Amino acid sequence: MIEPRHILIVDDDAFIRRPLEFILRAEGFDAESAVDGDECLRVVRQRRPDLIVLDVMMPGRDGFEICRELKSDPSTSEIPVVLLSARGREHDRERGLALGAQDFMTKPYSPSDLVRRVREILSNAEGAAGAAARGSGG
């Protein structure tokens, strides 16, 4: 049996975090949540997720800072990150993508759109990993 893909949801707002966790589980993912950036980093070190859905505006270290930290660490740099933000300015989107996020979605978002993007990103990541393995003789 194939293990479900592990998705980490990081958002300080339980009214966003809990329904998203429920929706992703209903779609067959192994969803887990964290309430802030520090908890996100602890979870990532304990159990590496296949993808992180990361809120931008959180108390303490914001999602941009956490994304930068994840992408600068060779042990976590390949984990896809989807940033969520209530701010829809193009500058914020460009900043998130420049930091290495795979996508930037503005709140409110459609849960079905988020699930679709998660599936696409994971599928693309699998394809890239498979191509790299084939290229190295594996």
N, C-alpha and C positions, 0 to 999 in steps of 0.2 A: 504494500500500500504506500502511496506517495504521501509524504508529509505535507500538510498545508503550508503555504508561504507565510512567514512571520512578518507582520506589519506592526510597527511601533507608531502610535499616535501621540503626539506631544502638544498639549494645549492646556492652559491654565483654567479654561472655562469648561466645567463639567457638563454644561448644557450642549456643548459642541463635542467634547471628547467621548462621552458615554454613548450617544446615538451613533456616532461614527464607528465606534468599536463594535456596537451591535450590528450595524449594517455590514461591516466587513466580515464579521463572523458568519452572518447569514449568507454571505456570498462565498463562504468556504475558506476564508483566510483565518489564520491564527493571529488574532488581534490582541494587542496589549497596549496599555497607555501609561503615560508619564505626565506629571503636572507641570514640569518646568525643565529648563535646559540641563540643570545639574542631574536631575533624575534620569533624563534622557541619556546622558553620557554614562551613568552607572548601568542602566539597562543594556546599552549597547556593548559595554565591556563584559557583562555577564552572559548575555545571550544575543549574539549578533543578529539583528533583524535583516530581512531581505529587502525592506524598504521602510523609510521613515516619512510620515506625514507630520510636518513641523510648522506650528504656528509662528508667525513672525513676531507679533506683539505680546510679549510675556514679561512679567516682572523679573528683575535681575537681568541675567543675560538673555538677550532677545534671540529670535530664530536665526537672524543673519549671523550673529556671533557663533551660535552653535553649529550652523552649517559650515562656516569657515573652519571651525575647529575640526569637525568631522572630515572635511575634504582635505585638510592639511596633514592628517595623520594617515600614513600608508596602510595601517591596519583597518581603517574605516572609510578610506577615500572612495572605494568602489560601491558603497551602499547608496542606492538611489534615494534622493530627497525630493519630496514635493512640499513646497512652501505654501502655507495658507495665510492670507492676510485680509483684514478689513479695509486696508488701504489699497486702492486699485491704481495708484499712479504708475505710469510707465517707468519712471525712475526706480521705483521699488522693485518692479518686475525685472528690469535690466540688472539691478544690483544682485538680486537673488540668483539669477541665471549666471551672472559673472562669477559668483562664489562657487558655482558648481551644481546648483540645484537642477534637477531634470525638468521641473515644471513649477509654475507659480500660479496658484488659483486664488481668485478673489472671493471673499465671503460677502454675501451668502452664495453658496455654490450648490449645484445640483448633486445630491449623493450619487446618482447614477453616473454623472460625468466624472466624479472623483473615482468611483470604482472602475470605470472604463479606462481612465488614465493610469491607475495603479496596474491594471492588467496589461496595458500596452507597455508601460515602462518595464515591468517584470519580464514580459515576453522579449522585449528588445535586449534586456540585460542577459537573458538566457542565450539568445542568439549570438550576442557578442562573445560571451564566455565560451560557447561551443566553437565559434570560429577561431578564437585564440587557442583553444586546446587542439583543434585540428591543425592549426598553423605550426604548433610546437611539436607535432608528431604524436599528440595524444588524442 
